[in-house]
Amino acid sequence: MRAFIAAQDWLTVVQLPTYAPDLNPVEGIWSLLRRCLLANVAFTSPEHLIRTVRQGLRTIQYRSDLIDGCLAGTGLALTAA
């Protein structure tokens, strides 16, 4: 891979840490779910867990301020291409 990258003058590669939750907005979404809907729940079945996670994701989906906050927490920004 290094040889291929070196042969491409148009390609810029940035090495990121192997685990960087602070750069991943999805970690913020999971944090919201864990603090609210998933907190202190004994799930009775995998289906119960799936239903609860889907319900939480639907709730967050309609709260753009929460999603924006998770993105802002990473220091990254969406830019129009």
C-alpha positions as CSV (number, residue, x, y, z in Angstrom):
1,M,0.0,0.0,0.0
2,R,2.8,2.4,0.8
3,A,4.4,1.8,-2.6
4,F,1.0,2.5,-4.3
5,I,0.5,5.7,-2.2
6,A,4.0,6.9,-3.0
7,A,3.4,6.4,-6.8
8,Q,0.3,8.6,-6.7
9,D,1.3,12.3,-6.7
10,W,-2.4,13.4,-6.5
11,L,-3.1,11.3,-3.4
12,T,-2.7,12.7,0.1
13,V,-2.9,10.2,3.0
14,V,-3.3,11.2,6.6
15,Q,-2.6,8.6,9.2
16,L,-5.3,8.7,11.9
17,P,-5.1,6.9,15.2
18,T,-6.5,3.3,15.2
19,Y,-9.2,4.3,17.7
20,A,-10.3,7.9,17.8
21,P,-13.7,8.2,19.3
22,D,-13.2,12.0,19.6
23,L,-13.2,12.2,15.8
24,N,-16.3,10.0,15.3
25,P,-19.6,11.7,15.7
26,V,-21.3,8.3,16.0
27,E,-19.8,7.9,19.4
28,G,-21.8,11.0,20.5
29,I,-25.0,9.4,19.2
30,W,-24.3,6.1,21.1
31,S,-23.5,8.2,24.2
32,L,-26.9,9.9,24.0
33,L,-28.6,6.5,23.6
34,R,-26.7,5.0,26.5
35,R,-27.6,7.9,28.8
36,C,-31.3,7.9,28.0
37,L,-33.1,4.9,26.5
38,L,-30.5,2.2,27.2
39,A,-29.7,3.2,30.7
40,N,-30.8,0.8,33.5
41,V,-32.8,-1.5,31.2
42,A,-32.8,-5.3,31.4
43,F,-33.6,-6.3,27.8
44,T,-35.8,-9.4,27.7
45,S,-34.7,-10.4,24.1
46,P,-32.6,-9.2,21.2
47,E,-35.7,-7.9,19.6
48,H,-36.4,-5.8,22.7
49,L,-32.9,-4.3,22.4
50,I,-33.4,-3.7,18.6
51,R,-36.8,-2.0,19.1
52,T,-35.4,0.3,21.9
53,V,-32.3,1.3,19.8
54,R,-34.4,2.0,16.8
55,Q,-36.8,4.1,18.8
56,G,-33.9,6.1,20.2
57,L,-32.4,6.6,16.8
58,R,-35.7,7.8,15.5
59,T,-36.0,10.3,18.3
60,I,-32.5,11.6,17.7
61,Q,-33.1,11.7,13.9
62,Y,-35.7,14.5,14.4
63,R,-33.5,16.5,16.8
64,S,-31.0,18.1,14.5
65,D,-29.6,20.1,17.4
66,L,-28.4,16.8,19.0
67,I,-26.9,15.6,15.8
68,D,-25.2,19.0,15.3
69,G,-23.9,18.8,18.8
70,C,-22.3,15.4,18.2
71,L,-20.6,16.7,15.1
72,A,-19.5,19.8,16.8
73,G,-18.0,17.7,19.6
74,T,-15.5,16.2,17.1
75,G,-14.3,19.6,15.9
76,L,-15.2,18.5,12.4
77,A,-17.5,20.4,10.1
78,L,-19.7,19.6,7.1
79,T,-18.7,21.6,4.0
80,A,-20.6,21.9,0.7
81,A,-18.5,20.2,-2.0
